[in-house]
Amino acid sequence: QVQLVESGGGLVQPGGSLRLSCAGSGLTFDSYAMSWFRQAPGKGRELVADITSAGDTTYKDSVKGRFTISRNNVKNTVYLQMDSLKPEDTAKYYCAAQRGALYWGQGTQVTVSS
């Protein structure tokens, strides 16, 4: 079955950086579009960034210039490099794989606080 496992979350000060990883198994990884979503307490889940199987990327406006999504199809892994983090980036971050069906990981917590 499809499994997506996120890692790399944690506590960071404002202005700091984190790199999230999401390792996929049970799927033909290079044929899937991969996305990062986040959900803050009391809010809905929102799309942060995605990358197509061809490598095209899109970003939520508030993270443009600060976050970078990338993928390594040999390692079946998608990454989210997050720089210049702000307290409003605090959320649980989820990766997702989509090709018709949509699969979710279990999430990793990111907390930005001094």
C-alpha positions in Angstrom: 0.0 0.0 0.0 1.0 3.6 -0.4 2.9 5.1 2.5 4.2 8.6 2.9 6.4 9.4 5.9 7.3 13.0 6.8 10.2 14.0 8.9 12.2 17.2 9.8 9.7 19.2 11.8 10.6 20.8 15.1 10.8 24.0 17.1 12.7 26.9 15.4 13.1 30.6 16.2 11.6 33.3 13.9 14.0 33.8 10.9 15.3 30.2 11.1 15.1 27.4 8.7 13.9 23.8 8.5 13.9 21.2 5.8 11.0 18.8 5.7 11.3 15.4 3.9 8.6 13.0 2.8 9.6 9.5 1.8 7.2 7.5 -0.4 6.8 3.8 -0.8 4.3 1.6 -2.6 3.8 3.9 -5.5 5.5 4.8 -8.8 6.8 8.0 -7.2 8.0 9.7 -10.3 4.6 9.7 -11.9 2.9 11.4 -9.0 2.4 15.1 -8.3 3.6 15.8 -4.8 2.4 18.5 -2.5 2.9 20.0 0.9 -0.1 21.1 2.9 -0.3 22.6 6.4 -3.0 22.9 9.1 -2.8 25.3 12.0 -4.9 24.8 15.1 -8.5 25.8 14.5 -7.9 26.3 10.8 -8.5 24.3 7.6 -5.8 22.5 5.7 -4.1 24.7 3.1 -1.9 24.0 0.1 1.6 25.4 0.7 3.5 24.1 -2.4 3.3 21.5 -5.1 5.5 19.9 -7.7 4.4 18.0 -10.8 5.9 14.9 -12.1 7.6 17.1 -14.7 9.1 19.3 -11.9 6.9 22.3 -12.3 6.3 24.1 -9.0 3.6 26.4 -7.5 3.5 28.1 -4.1 1.1 29.8 -1.7 1.6 33.5 -2.0 2.7 33.9 1.6 5.6 31.5 1.3 6.9 32.6 -2.1 10.6 33.5 -1.9 10.9 31.7 1.5 10.0 28.1 0.8 11.3 25.7 -1.9 9.8 22.4 -2.9 11.9 19.8 -4.7 11.9 16.1 -5.4 14.4 13.3 -5.8 12.8 10.5 -7.8 15.7 8.2 -7.1 15.2 8.4 -3.4 11.3 8.6 -3.7 11.4 11.7 -1.6 10.0 15.2 -1.8 11.4 18.1 0.3 10.3 21.4 1.6 13.1 23.8 2.4 11.7 26.5 4.6 13.7 29.7 5.3 12.9 33.0 7.0 10.3 31.2 9.1 7.6 33.3 10.8 5.3 32.5 13.7 2.4 32.3 11.3 4.1 29.3 9.6 3.4 27.3 12.8 1.3 24.3 11.8 1.3 20.6 11.2 2.7 19.9 7.7 1.5 17.1 5.6 2.8 15.7 2.3 0.4 14.3 -0.3 0.8 12.3 -3.5 -1.8 12.6 -6.3 -2.4 10.8 -9.5 -6.1 10.5 -9.6 -6.3 9.1 -6.0 -4.9 11.3 -3.3 -2.7 9.9 -0.5 -1.6 11.6 2.7 1.2 11.3 5.2 0.8 11.5 8.9 2.2 15.0 9.3 5.1 16.6 11.1 4.8 19.5 13.5 6.5 22.8 12.8 6.5 25.4 15.6 8.1 28.9 15.0 8.5 30.7 18.3 11.1 32.6 20.3 
